[in-house]
Amino acid sequence: MVSAFVTESLQACVVALAAARRMLTGKARIVMVSTLFDVLGDEWFCVTAVRGLGEADVLSRLGAAGPDPLPRCPIDGVAEHFSPDSWAVRVYCPEGSGWAYVLDAFPQMGVPFREPVLKELSRSTEAVSVWKLLDSTTRAAHARDGEILALFDSWRFDPVSGTDPDRLNRALERVGFFLDEPDDDFSDPAAALEAVESEFGLAVDPQEVAGPLPTLVVPVRAH
């Protein structure tokens, strides 16, 4: 009994010391909740937020290819209208939020994260994107005025790279990336979404994200 008590006490001290060290070094993790993660899950997703565009602008930049009106598909109903091999996305433009969202219908494609799509979406504005690949890495990107400013790949264990990585770097560090001793329950995709939601002021209604949204095929090549 005494041995177990001592062990538990030592473990508690280690946790407390780690937390204190992070506070002293300015690397304490801010505890937040990601609304996007709650609806998109942790298996795979790709979401890009674009500042200041309406639905018509987003569809134009994506080069809408589909019937008029576009089908409205829920998050789990896209396969009824589109092939899993298609570059299909759903578009979400919550009124008054200042942001439009492009959600990959088949996240293995990572369509909104692809450079030509991201550059076009960010033309004369800015866009931020997070892509989770099944059991693989989590990626994040920040683009502005048609230029990719920052790229992050969680498998590389390195800070953000790019011509202007500071903003995305700070946001990711604030939620717990780049720590020498990350929390045992740390989730790369959840933290990446937390980072961009907090830094860029993103706010969504999870029921609307999961529900029927305009869905189309993006006719943009990968390179």
C-alpha positions as CSV (number, residue, x, y, z in Angstrom):
1,M,0.0,0.0,0.0
2,V,2.8,2.4,1.0
3,S,4.8,1.6,-2.2
4,A,1.7,2.2,-4.4
5,F,1.1,5.5,-2.6
6,V,4.7,6.6,-3.0
7,T,4.6,5.7,-6.7
8,E,1.4,7.6,-7.3
9,S,2.9,10.6,-5.4
10,L,6.0,10.6,-7.5
11,Q,4.0,10.4,-10.7
12,A,1.9,13.3,-9.6
13,C,5.1,15.3,-8.8
14,V,6.5,14.5,-12.3
15,V,3.3,15.8,-13.9
16,A,3.4,18.9,-11.8
17,L,7.0,19.6,-12.5
18,A,6.5,19.2,-16.2
19,A,3.6,21.6,-16.1
20,A,5.6,24.1,-14.1
21,R,8.5,23.8,-16.6
22,R,6.2,24.5,-19.5
23,M,4.8,27.5,-17.7
24,L,8.3,28.9,-17.0
25,T,9.4,28.3,-20.5
26,G,6.3,29.9,-22.0
27,K,5.3,26.6,-23.6
28,A,2.2,25.6,-21.6
29,R,-0.6,24.2,-23.6
30,I,-3.8,26.3,-23.7
31,V,-6.7,23.9,-23.2
32,M,-9.3,24.4,-25.8
33,V,-12.0,22.5,-27.6
34,S,-12.1,22.2,-31.3
35,T,-15.6,22.4,-32.7
36,L,-14.4,21.3,-36.1
37,F,-12.6,18.2,-34.7
38,D,-15.8,17.3,-32.8
39,V,-17.7,16.9,-36.2
40,L,-14.8,15.9,-38.5
41,G,-13.3,13.2,-36.2
42,D,-9.7,12.0,-35.9
43,E,-9.5,9.5,-38.8
44,W,-9.2,11.7,-41.8
45,F,-10.4,15.1,-42.9
46,C,-9.4,18.1,-45.0
47,V,-10.8,21.6,-44.3
48,T,-9.8,25.0,-45.6
49,A,-11.2,28.3,-44.3
50,V,-11.1,31.3,-46.6
51,R,-11.6,34.8,-45.3
52,G,-14.3,37.1,-46.6
53,L,-15.7,35.1,-49.5
54,G,-19.3,34.2,-50.1
55,E,-20.5,31.0,-51.6
56,A,-20.6,32.3,-55.2
57,D,-17.0,33.5,-54.9
58,V,-15.9,30.2,-53.5
59,L,-17.6,28.2,-56.3
60,S,-16.2,30.5,-58.9
61,R,-12.6,30.0,-57.6
62,L,-13.1,26.3,-57.4
63,G,-14.4,26.2,-60.9
64,A,-17.8,24.6,-60.0
65,A,-18.4,21.5,-62.1
66,G,-21.8,20.0,-61.4
67,P,-25.6,20.3,-62.0
68,D,-27.5,23.5,-61.3
69,P,-28.5,23.7,-58.6
70,L,-25.6,21.8,-57.0
71,P,-26.6,18.7,-54.9
72,R,-26.5,19.3,-51.1
73,C,-24.8,16.4,-49.4
74,P,-24.4,15.6,-45.7
75,I,-21.0,14.7,-44.5
76,D,-21.8,10.9,-44.7
77,G,-23.9,11.1,-47.9
78,V,-21.5,12.3,-50.6
79,A,-20.9,8.8,-52.0
80,E,-24.5,8.6,-53.1
81,H,-23.8,11.3,-55.7
82,F,-20.1,11.3,-56.4
83,S,-17.4,8.7,-57.0
84,P,-14.9,8.2,-54.1
85,D,-12.2,8.9,-56.7
86,S,-13.6,12.3,-57.6
87,W,-12.2,15.6,-56.3
88,A,-15.5,16.4,-54.6
89,V,-15.8,19.1,-51.9
90,R,-18.6,20.5,-49.8
91,V,-18.8,24.3,-49.3
92,Y,-20.0,25.9,-46.0
93,C,-20.5,29.7,-45.7
94,P,-22.0,30.5,-42.3
95,E,-23.7,34.0,-42.5
96,G,-21.9,36.7,-40.6
97,S,-18.8,34.7,-39.7
98,G,-16.5,36.3,-42.2
99,W,-15.2,32.9,-43.3
100,A,-16.1,30.3,-45.9
101,Y,-15.1,26.6,-45.5
102,V,-14.2,24.1,-48.2
103,L,-14.5,20.5,-46.8
104,D,-13.0,17.6,-48.7
105,A,-15.8,15.1,-49.4
106,F,-13.3,12.2,-49.7
107,P,-10.4,13.3,-47.4
108,Q,-7.9,10.9,-48.8
109,M,-7.7,13.3,-51.8
110,G,-6.8,16.4,-49.7
111,V,-8.2,18.6,-52.5
112,P,-8.5,22.0,-50.6
113,F,-4.9,21.5,-49.4
114,R,-3.4,21.1,-52.9
115,E,-1.3,24.0,-53.9
116,P,-3.3,25.2,-57.0
117,V,-6.5,25.1,-55.0
118,L,-5.1,26.8,-51.9
119,K,-3.4,29.5,-54.0
120,E,-6.6,30.3,-55.9
121,L,-8.8,30.4,-52.8
122,S,-6.4,32.8,-51.1
123,R,-6.1,35.2,-54.0
124,S,-6.7,38.8,-52.6
125,T,-7.5,37.3,-49.2
126,E,-6.1,34.6,-46.9
127,A,-6.8,30.9,-46.3
128,V,-5.8,28.4,-43.7
129,S,-6.0,24.6,-44.2
130,V,-5.6,21.5,-42.1
131,W,-5.4,17.9,-43.5
132,K,-5.4,14.7,-41.6
133,L,-4.3,11.5,-43.5
134,L,-5.7,8.4,-41.9
135,D,-3.0,6.9,-39.7
136,S,-0.4,9.2,-41.3
137,T,0.6,12.7,-40.6
138,T,-1.3,15.9,-39.9
139,R,-0.6,18.9,-42.2
140,A,-1.4,22.6,-41.9
141,A,-0.9,25.5,-44.3
142,H,-1.4,29.3,-44.4
143,A,-1.8,31.2,-47.6
144,R,-2.4,34.8,-48.5
145,D,-2.7,36.7,-51.8
146,G,-2.1,33.6,-53.8
147,E,1.1,32.7,-52.0
148,I,1.7,29.8,-49.7
149,L,3.3,31.4,-46.6
150,A,3.6,28.5,-44.2
151,L,3.5,24.7,-44.3
152,F,3.6,22.3,-41.4
153,D,3.9,18.5,-41.3
154,S,3.6,16.9,-37.8
155,W,5.7,13.8,-38.8
156,R,8.7,16.0,-39.3
157,F,8.8,17.2,-35.7
158,D,10.0,20.6,-36.9
159,P,8.6,24.1,-36.7
160,V,6.6,25.5,-39.6
161,S,8.5,26.2,-42.8
162,G,7.8,28.8,-45.5
163,T,8.3,32.5,-46.4
164,D,6.3,33.8,-43.4
165,P,5.7,31.0,-40.9
166,D,5.6,33.0,-37.7
167,R,1.8,33.2,-37.2
168,L,1.1,29.5,-37.8
169,N,4.2,28.6,-35.8
170,R,2.9,30.6,-32.8
171,A,-0.6,29.1,-33.0
172,L,0.7,25.5,-33.2
173,E,3.2,26.1,-30.3
174,R,0.4,27.6,-28.2
175,V,-1.7,24.4,-28.3
176,G,1.2,22.0,-27.5
177,F,3.3,21.3,-30.6
178,F,7.1,21.3,-30.4
179,L,7.3,20.4,-26.7
180,D,10.1,18.1,-25.6
181,E,7.6,16.1,-23.5
182,P,4.2,16.2,-25.1
183,D,1.1,15.2,-23.1
184,D,0.3,11.5,-23.4
185,D,-3.2,12.3,-24.7
186,F,-1.9,14.9,-27.2
187,S,-3.7,14.6,-30.6
188,D,-2.0,16.1,-33.6
189,P,-5.2,16.6,-35.6
190,A,-7.3,18.0,-32.7
191,A,-4.5,20.4,-31.7
192,A,-3.9,21.6,-35.3
193,L,-7.6,22.4,-35.6
194,E,-7.6,24.1,-32.2
195,A,-4.7,26.2,-33.3
196,V,-6.2,27.6,-36.4
197,E,-9.7,28.0,-34.8
198,S,-8.1,30.1,-32.0
199,E,-5.6,32.0,-34.1
200,F,-7.9,32.9,-37.0
201,G,-11.2,33.2,-35.1
202,L,-13.0,30.4,-36.8
203,A,-16.4,29.4,-35.5
204,V,-18.8,26.8,-37.0
205,D,-22.0,25.2,-36.2
206,P,-21.2,21.4,-36.0
207,Q,-24.7,20.4,-37.0
208,E,-24.5,22.6,-40.1
209,V,-21.1,21.2,-41.0
210,A,-22.4,17.6,-40.7
211,G,-25.6,18.4,-42.6
212,P,-26.4,19.0,-46.3
213,L,-24.1,21.4,-48.0
214,P,-23.5,22.4,-51.7
215,T,-21.2,19.7,-53.2
216,L,-19.2,19.9,-56.4
217,V,-16.1,18.5,-58.2
218,V,-12.9,20.6,-58.3
219,P,-11.4,20.4,-61.8
220,V,-7.9,21.5,-60.7
221,R,-4.9,19.4,-61.3
222,A,-2.6,18.5,-58.4
223,H,0.4,20.5,-59.8
